[in-house]
Amino acid sequence: MPQPKLRPRDVTAQKRLSEALGQIGFAMPGSIVERHARCGKASCRCKADPPQLHGPYFQWTRKIAGKTVTRNLTPEQFARYQPWFDNARRLRQIAADMEALALGVAERTERWDPPS
């Protein structure tokens, strides 16, 4: 079976992406949301004009067995795991770039029209 035609720049791009993938350490799935909130006290600073909301509160949300799970993180936990969340984002970007590169090669090789 014939192999797809790879241009030198395709091979270079694939190697660059593979090397970047090898540089990623631990990766945490999910997303982080930083929230600020009001409390129930009528005389609190969060009710002032302008309001000074409480927080930040960090919420980590991810899917486990198809269900959304949310965990609150302390500022210290958020700081400790922030590089892992950044790694997960970079991992997803590298995977998307690899897929786009492969699709481009396949479309060129098979002379498929790119989707409109």
VOGU-3710 file (C-alpha; in Angstrom, 3 decimals, decimal comma):
1> mpqpklrprd> 0,000/0,000/0,000  1,497/3,370/-0,957  2,385/5,815/1,798  1,162/9,437/1,831  3,453/11,984/0,204  5,199/13,929/2,925  6,854/17,235/2,167  10,003/18,124/4,101  8,094/20,832/5,967  5,452/18,252/7,000
11> vtaqkrlsea> 8,166/16,027/8,461  9,776/19,019/10,192  6,439/20,123/11,660  5,690/16,585/12,881  9,102/16,315/14,535  8,666/19,716/16,198  5,259/18,689/17,557  6,606/15,316/18,767  9,471/17,039/20,563  7,055/19,515/22,178
21> lgqigfampg> 4,916/16,578/23,294  7,959/14,998/24,933  8,554/18,160/26,970  5,153/18,058/28,683  5,137/16,805/32,246  2,131/15,981/34,401  -1,189/17,212/33,021  -4,442/17,739/34,930  -7,697/17,266/33,024  -10,574/19,682/33,261
31> siverharcg> -10,818/23,417/33,648  -10,331/26,012/36,351  -12,721/28,867/37,047  -11,846/31,774/39,320  -14,912/33,121/41,086  -15,697/36,086/43,313  -18,900/36,102/45,349  -21,212/38,053/47,623  -22,159/36,777/51,056  -25,435/37,082/52,955
41> kascrckadp> -24,422/39,802/55,425  -26,267/43,061/54,780  -23,436/45,291/56,036  -20,568/43,453/54,329  -18,083/45,107/51,985  -19,430/42,919/49,175  -22,650/44,966/49,283  -20,843/48,352/49,163  -20,821/50,693/46,186  -18,629/49,658/44,447
51> pqlhgpyfqw> -18,778/46,121/45,810  -15,633/44,375/47,045  -16,447/40,754/46,398  -15,060/37,832/48,394  -12,537/35,557/46,775  -10,920/34,515/44,648  -12,348/31,022/44,882  -10,930/28,446/42,479  -13,150/25,668/41,133  -11,728/22,721/39,213
61> trkiagktvt> -14,264/20,973/37,009  -13,751/17,739/35,061  -15,642/14,700/33,832  -15,466/11,356/35,617  -17,392/8,464/34,056  -19,495/10,943/32,075  -20,437/13,052/35,102  -19,230/16,546/35,892  -17,271/16,725/39,134  -16,297/20,031/40,739
71> rnltpeqfar> -13,727/20,478/43,460  -12,856/23,694/45,248  -9,140/24,455/45,455  -7,392/26,689/47,922  -5,198/29,429/46,448  -2,183/27,331/47,473  -3,515/24,244/45,696  -4,307/26,295/42,621  -0,757/27,684/42,547  0,707/24,207/43,098
81> yqpwfdnarr> -1,210/22,591/40,224  -1,400/25,532/37,798  1,563/24,218/35,746  -0,252/20,898/35,356  -3,391/22,630/34,091  -1,202/24,629/31,675  0,395/21,365/30,493  -3,027/19,861/29,792  -3,971/22,901/27,693  -0,678/22,631/25,778
91> lrqiaadmea> -1,233/18,885/25,306  -4,653/19,521/23,744  -3,162/22,170/21,450  -0,355/19,875/20,278  -2,868/17,076/19,590  -5,041/19,484/17,579  -1,979/20,672/15,611  -0,943/17,062/14,882  -4,456/16,246/13,671  -4,540/19,331/11,428
101> lalgvaerte> -1,144/18,410/9,959  -2,273/14,833/9,246  -5,524/16,050/7,668  -3,594/18,423/5,430  -1,298/15,616/4,265  -4,262/13,284/3,610  -6,201/15,966/1,710  -3,159/16,737/-0,443  -2,303/13,069/-1,025  -5,846/12,064/-1,932
111> rwdpps> -6,622/15,360/-3,685  -9,650/15,835/-1,464  -11,194/19,245/-1,414  -10,893/20,771/2,043  -14,297/21,106/3,744  -15,930/24,468/3,277
//
